[in-house]
């Protein structure tokens, strides 16, 4: 009788807040859209935008680290 465990995913809060402002949905809906638990065109847009913004933020951080 083992319990199923789920890893708690940490999302970039700044990106989440901007997506909430842009689309007007609640945080819970945005997170579920990113995870793929919601279907449709808007959740796909949200997922793509989040991934794009996350990649760009990581690139910027790495660039700044290399400059130091």
VMD Tcl script that builds the backbone (N, CA, C; Angstrom):
set m [mol new atoms 204]
animate dup $m
set s [atomselect $m all]
$s set {name element resname resid chain x y z} {
  {N N UNK 1 A 0.836 -1.188 0.000}
  {CA C UNK 1 A 0.000 0.000 0.000}
  {C C UNK 1 A 0.878 1.248 0.000}
  {N N UNK 2 A 1.444 1.527 -1.130}
  {CA C UNK 2 A 2.269 2.726 -1.224}
  {C C UNK 2 A 1.436 3.888 -1.762}
  {N N UNK 3 A 1.752 5.037 -1.282}
  {CA C UNK 3 A 1.044 6.232 -1.729}
  {C C UNK 3 A 1.701 6.758 -2.996}
  {N N UNK 4 A 0.882 7.277 -3.866}
  {CA C UNK 4 A 1.419 7.935 -5.046}
  {C C UNK 4 A 1.918 9.309 -4.637}
  {N N UNK 5 A 3.074 9.653 -5.107}
  {CA C UNK 5 A 3.616 10.968 -4.780}
  {C C UNK 5 A 3.751 11.779 -6.048}
  {N N UNK 6 A 3.481 13.054 -5.922}
  {CA C UNK 6 A 3.638 13.966 -7.035}
  {C C UNK 6 A 4.677 15.004 -6.661}
  {N N UNK 7 A 5.501 15.328 -7.616}
  {CA C UNK 7 A 6.496 16.362 -7.400}
  {C C UNK 7 A 5.797 17.715 -7.558}
  {N N UNK 8 A 6.014 18.572 -6.596}
  {CA C UNK 8 A 5.420 19.896 -6.666}
  {C C UNK 8 A 6.224 20.732 -7.657}
  {N N UNK 9 A 5.556 21.227 -8.668}
  {CA C UNK 9 A 6.209 22.007 -9.702}
  {C C UNK 9 A 6.234 23.469 -9.293}
  {N N UNK 10 A 7.397 24.066 -9.406}
  {CA C UNK 10 A 7.536 25.485 -9.119}
  {C C UNK 10 A 7.527 26.252 -10.433}
  {N N UNK 11 A 6.599 27.174 -10.550}
  {CA C UNK 11 A 6.497 27.986 -11.752}
  {C C UNK 11 A 7.111 29.353 -11.483}
  {N N UNK 12 A 7.575 29.992 -12.536}
  {CA C UNK 12 A 8.116 31.331 -12.437}
  {C C UNK 12 A 6.949 32.278 -12.133}
  {N N UNK 13 A 6.945 32.848 -10.935}
  {CA C UNK 13 A 5.827 33.672 -10.478}
  {C C UNK 13 A 5.641 34.933 -11.319}
  {N N UNK 14 A 6.737 35.519 -11.769}
  {CA C UNK 14 A 6.630 36.735 -12.576}
  {C C UNK 14 A 5.930 36.454 -13.901}
  {N N UNK 15 A 6.290 35.340 -14.518}
  {CA C UNK 15 A 5.649 34.971 -15.778}
  {C C UNK 15 A 4.181 34.649 -15.536}
  {N N UNK 16 A 3.888 33.917 -14.467}
  {CA C UNK 16 A 2.494 33.598 -14.140}
  {C C UNK 16 A 1.661 34.859 -13.957}
  {N N UNK 17 A 2.206 35.820 -13.210}
  {CA C UNK 17 A 1.462 37.055 -12.956}
  {C C UNK 17 A 1.186 37.814 -14.245}
  {N N UNK 18 A 2.147 37.829 -15.168}
  {CA C UNK 18 A 1.938 38.520 -16.441}
  {C C UNK 18 A 0.894 37.803 -17.296}
  {N N UNK 19 A 0.896 36.472 -17.266}
  {CA C UNK 19 A -0.111 35.719 -18.015}
  {C C UNK 19 A -1.499 35.916 -17.406}
  {N N UNK 20 A -1.569 36.025 -16.091}
  {CA C UNK 20 A -2.848 36.283 -15.425}
  {C C UNK 20 A -3.395 37.642 -15.858}
  {N N UNK 21 A -2.513 38.649 -15.900}
  {CA C UNK 21 A -2.937 39.986 -16.342}
  {C C UNK 21 A -3.380 39.972 -17.798}
  {N N UNK 22 A -2.633 39.261 -18.640}
  {CA C UNK 22 A -2.923 39.257 -20.072}
  {C C UNK 22 A -4.244 38.563 -20.387}
  {N N UNK 23 A -4.462 37.392 -19.805}
  {CA C UNK 23 A -5.631 36.593 -20.153}
  {C C UNK 23 A -6.810 36.772 -19.194}
  {N N UNK 24 A -6.565 37.236 -17.982}
  {CA C UNK 24 A -7.650 37.458 -17.037}
  {C C UNK 24 A -8.149 36.200 -16.354}
  {N N UNK 25 A -7.407 35.114 -16.431}
  {CA C UNK 25 A -7.789 33.883 -15.757}
  {C C UNK 25 A -7.152 33.828 -14.382}
  {N N UNK 26 A -7.651 32.916 -13.564}
  {CA C UNK 26 A -7.069 32.733 -12.238}
  {C C UNK 26 A -5.771 31.939 -12.338}
  {N N UNK 27 A -4.977 32.040 -11.283}
  {CA C UNK 27 A -3.668 31.382 -11.239}
  {C C UNK 27 A -3.797 29.879 -11.421}
  {N N UNK 28 A -4.798 29.280 -10.817}
  {CA C UNK 28 A -5.016 27.842 -10.891}
  {C C UNK 28 A -5.236 27.396 -12.342}
  {N N UNK 29 A -6.019 28.153 -13.087}
  {CA C UNK 29 A -6.298 27.810 -14.477}
  {C C UNK 29 A -5.033 27.911 -15.325}
  {N N UNK 30 A -4.245 28.962 -15.092}
  {CA C UNK 30 A -3.005 29.155 -15.838}
  {C C UNK 30 A -2.054 27.981 -15.570}
  {N N UNK 31 A -1.922 27.575 -14.312}
  {CA C UNK 31 A -1.042 26.456 -13.967}
  {C C UNK 31 A -1.512 25.161 -14.627}
  {N N UNK 32 A -2.813 24.921 -14.621}
  {CA C UNK 32 A -3.343 23.708 -15.246}
  {C C UNK 32 A -3.155 23.743 -16.758}
  {N N UNK 33 A -3.249 24.923 -17.350}
  {CA C UNK 33 A -3.019 25.051 -18.787}
  {C C UNK 33 A -1.572 24.738 -19.120}
  {N N UNK 34 A -0.645 25.207 -18.290}
  {CA C UNK 34 A 0.779 24.950 -18.513}
  {C C UNK 34 A 1.078 23.460 -18.380}
  {N N UNK 35 A 0.460 22.805 -17.404}
  {CA C UNK 35 A 0.674 21.367 -17.205}
  {C C UNK 35 A 0.022 20.531 -18.297}
  {N N UNK 36 A -0.945 21.100 -19.027}
  {CA C UNK 36 A -1.630 20.364 -20.079}
  {C C UNK 36 A -2.919 19.717 -19.619}
  {N N UNK 37 A -3.426 20.125 -18.467}
  {CA C UNK 37 A -4.674 19.559 -17.951}
  {C C UNK 37 A -5.902 20.214 -18.567}
  {N N UNK 38 A -5.718 21.300 -19.286}
  {CA C UNK 38 A -6.814 21.978 -19.962}
  {C C UNK 38 A -6.595 21.864 -21.467}
  {N N UNK 39 A -7.686 21.720 -22.210}
  {CA C UNK 39 A -7.571 21.599 -23.661}
  {C C UNK 39 A -8.243 22.788 -24.320}
  {N N UNK 40 A -7.818 23.081 -25.523}
  {CA C UNK 40 A -8.382 24.186 -26.279}
  {C C UNK 40 A -7.285 25.056 -26.847}
  {N N UNK 41 A -7.697 26.099 -27.529}
  {CA C UNK 41 A -6.707 26.968 -28.168}
  {C C UNK 41 A -6.042 27.910 -27.176}
  {N N UNK 42 A -6.801 28.456 -26.237}
  {CA C UNK 42 A -6.228 29.393 -25.262}
  {C C UNK 42 A -5.216 28.696 -24.356}
  {N N UNK 43 A -5.524 27.521 -23.792}
  {CA C UNK 43 A -4.507 26.844 -22.975}
  {C C UNK 43 A -3.237 26.509 -23.751}
  {N N UNK 44 A -3.362 26.187 -25.026}
  {CA C UNK 44 A -2.170 25.931 -25.830}
  {C C UNK 44 A -1.342 27.195 -26.002}
  {N N UNK 45 A -2.014 28.326 -26.206}
  {CA C UNK 45 A -1.309 29.611 -26.315}
  {C C UNK 45 A -0.584 29.930 -25.014}
  {N N UNK 46 A -1.271 29.719 -23.904}
  {CA C UNK 46 A -0.688 29.990 -22.592}
  {C C UNK 46 A 0.545 29.125 -22.383}
  {N N UNK 47 A 0.431 27.852 -22.712}
  {CA C UNK 47 A 1.542 26.919 -22.548}
  {C C UNK 47 A 2.742 27.334 -23.407}
  {N N UNK 48 A 2.490 27.687 -24.659}
  {CA C UNK 48 A 3.572 28.104 -25.559}
  {C C UNK 48 A 4.234 29.391 -25.073}
  {N N UNK 49 A 3.420 30.362 -24.654}
  {CA C UNK 49 A 3.964 31.631 -24.175}
  {C C UNK 49 A 4.785 31.442 -22.908}
  {N N UNK 50 A 4.297 30.611 -21.995}
  {CA C UNK 50 A 5.038 30.365 -20.758}
  {C C UNK 50 A 6.395 29.752 -21.068}
  {N N UNK 51 A 6.403 28.731 -21.916}
  {CA C UNK 51 A 7.663 28.059 -22.248}
  {C C UNK 51 A 8.625 29.002 -22.956}
  {N N UNK 52 A 8.125 29.842 -23.849}
  {CA C UNK 52 A 8.968 30.805 -24.543}
  {C C UNK 52 A 9.562 31.809 -23.570}
  {N N UNK 53 A 8.727 32.358 -22.693}
  {CA C UNK 53 A 9.208 33.340 -21.717}
  {C C UNK 53 A 10.198 32.716 -20.736}
  {N N UNK 54 A 9.967 31.472 -20.358}
  {CA C UNK 54 A 10.869 30.795 -19.436}
  {C C UNK 54 A 12.241 30.575 -20.075}
  {N N UNK 55 A 12.253 30.161 -21.341}
  {CA C UNK 55 A 13.524 29.968 -22.045}
  {C C UNK 55 A 14.285 31.280 -22.150}
  {N N UNK 56 A 13.584 32.359 -22.483}
  {CA C UNK 56 A 14.233 33.657 -22.624}
  {C C UNK 56 A 14.777 34.161 -21.294}
  {N N UNK 57 A 14.043 33.923 -20.220}
  {CA C UNK 57 A 14.528 34.375 -18.915}
  {C C UNK 57 A 15.780 33.592 -18.505}
  {N N UNK 58 A 15.817 32.297 -18.810}
  {CA C UNK 58 A 16.999 31.500 -18.496}
  {C C UNK 58 A 18.199 31.954 -19.313}
  {N N UNK 59 A 17.968 32.284 -20.598}
  {CA C UNK 59 A 19.052 32.788 -21.449}
  {C C UNK 59 A 19.613 34.090 -20.892}
  {N N UNK 60 A 18.726 34.967 -20.446}
  {CA C UNK 60 A 19.149 36.251 -19.899}
  {C C UNK 60 A 19.967 36.061 -18.626}
  {N N UNK 61 A 19.537 35.160 -17.771}
  {CA C UNK 61 A 20.255 34.896 -16.526}
  {C C UNK 61 A 21.651 34.347 -16.823}
  {N N UNK 62 A 21.735 33.406 -17.745}
  {CA C UNK 62 A 23.035 32.824 -18.101}
  {C C UNK 62 A 23.945 33.885 -18.710}
  {N N UNK 63 A 23.383 34.752 -19.542}
  {CA C UNK 63 A 24.172 35.822 -20.161}
  {C C UNK 63 A 24.736 36.753 -19.100}
  {N N UNK 64 A 23.927 37.133 -18.125}
  {CA C UNK 64 A 24.381 38.027 -17.061}
  {C C UNK 64 A 25.435 37.353 -16.193}
  {N N UNK 65 A 25.303 36.077 -15.922}
  {CA C UNK 65 A 26.282 35.352 -15.121}
  {C C UNK 65 A 27.629 35.331 -15.834}
  {N N UNK 66 A 27.590 35.119 -17.141}
  {CA C UNK 66 A 28.832 35.082 -17.911}
  {C C UNK 66 A 29.508 36.442 -17.983}
  {N N UNK 67 A 28.754 37.517 -17.880}
  {CA C UNK 67 A 29.307 38.858 -17.909}
  {C C UNK 67 A 30.042 39.199 -16.616}
  {N N UNK 68 A 29.699 38.565 -15.540}
  {CA C UNK 68 A 30.317 38.881 -14.242}
  {C C UNK 68 A 31.724 38.392 -14.141}
}
mol reanalyze $m
mol bondsrecalc $m
mol representation Tube
mol addrep $m
